[in-house]
Amino acid sequence: MVERKYVITVFDAPVIFDKRIIHSELHMDAKSAGFVRIWTDPKTGKVRVFCFGENTSMGVAAHPNIDEKILEGFLNNE
């Protein structure tokens, strides 16, 4: 499992990046942002994610149910 930061843009485009980068340094209009844990499900081979937290520098929070679907779809090429 790996933990990263993420942003979902106003166009529903996911951006995943290293935790050392501050969210606001990306200069993006975001619908949501936070932290994401990423792993591969051993039974299905699919990438799974868990979104959480908020970003104070951008003033947005994670929306787990929505963000997880967007990120998993992107990471699984769906």
C-alpha positions in Angstrom: 0.0 0.0 0.0 1.2 3.5 -0.8 -0.2 6.8 0.4 -0.2 9.9 -1.8 -2.1 13.2 -2.1 -4.7 13.8 -4.7 -6.9 16.5 -6.3 -10.1 16.0 -8.3 -10.3 19.0 -10.7 -13.5 20.8 -11.7 -13.4 18.6 -14.9 -13.4 15.4 -12.7 -9.8 14.8 -13.7 -7.8 13.0 -11.0 -4.2 14.2 -10.1 -2.1 12.0 -7.8 1.2 13.3 -6.4 3.8 12.9 -3.7 3.0 13.9 -0.1 5.9 16.4 0.0 4.1 18.7 -2.5 1.6 21.2 -1.0 -1.8 20.9 -2.7 -2.0 24.6 -3.5 1.4 24.5 -5.4 -0.5 22.8 -8.2 -2.6 26.0 -8.9 -5.7 24.0 -9.9 -9.4 24.6 -9.5 -10.3 21.6 -7.3 -13.7 20.1 -6.4 -12.1 17.9 -3.8 -8.6 17.0 -2.4 -7.0 15.0 0.3 -5.0 11.9 0.8 -5.4 8.6 -0.9 -4.2 5.1 0.0 -3.6 2.9 -3.0 -3.3 -0.9 -3.2 -4.0 -3.8 -5.5 -6.8 -6.2 -4.5 -5.2 -9.7 -4.5 -8.5 -11.4 -5.4 -9.4 -9.2 -8.4 -6.0 -7.7 -9.4 -7.8 -4.3 -9.5 -6.4 -1.2 -8.0 -8.3 0.0 -4.9 -8.2 3.3 -3.1 -9.3 4.9 0.2 -9.7 8.7 0.2 -9.7 10.8 3.3 -8.8 14.1 4.8 -9.0 17.7 3.6 -6.8 20.4 2.2 -6.6 23.6 4.1 -4.4 25.4 1.5 -7.0 24.9 -1.2 -10.1 25.0 1.1 -11.5 21.7 -0.1 -12.0 18.3 1.4 -12.1 14.7 0.3 -15.5 13.3 -0.9 -14.6 9.6 -0.4 -17.5 7.9 -2.2 -17.2 10.1 -5.3 -13.5 10.5 -5.3 -12.8 6.8 -4.9 -14.9 5.9 -7.9 -13.1 8.5 -10.1 -9.6 7.5 -8.9 -10.3 3.7 -9.3 -11.7 4.2 -12.7 -8.7 6.2 -13.8 -6.1 3.8 -12.2 -7.9 0.7 -13.7 -8.3 2.3 -17.1 -12.1 2.0 -17.0 
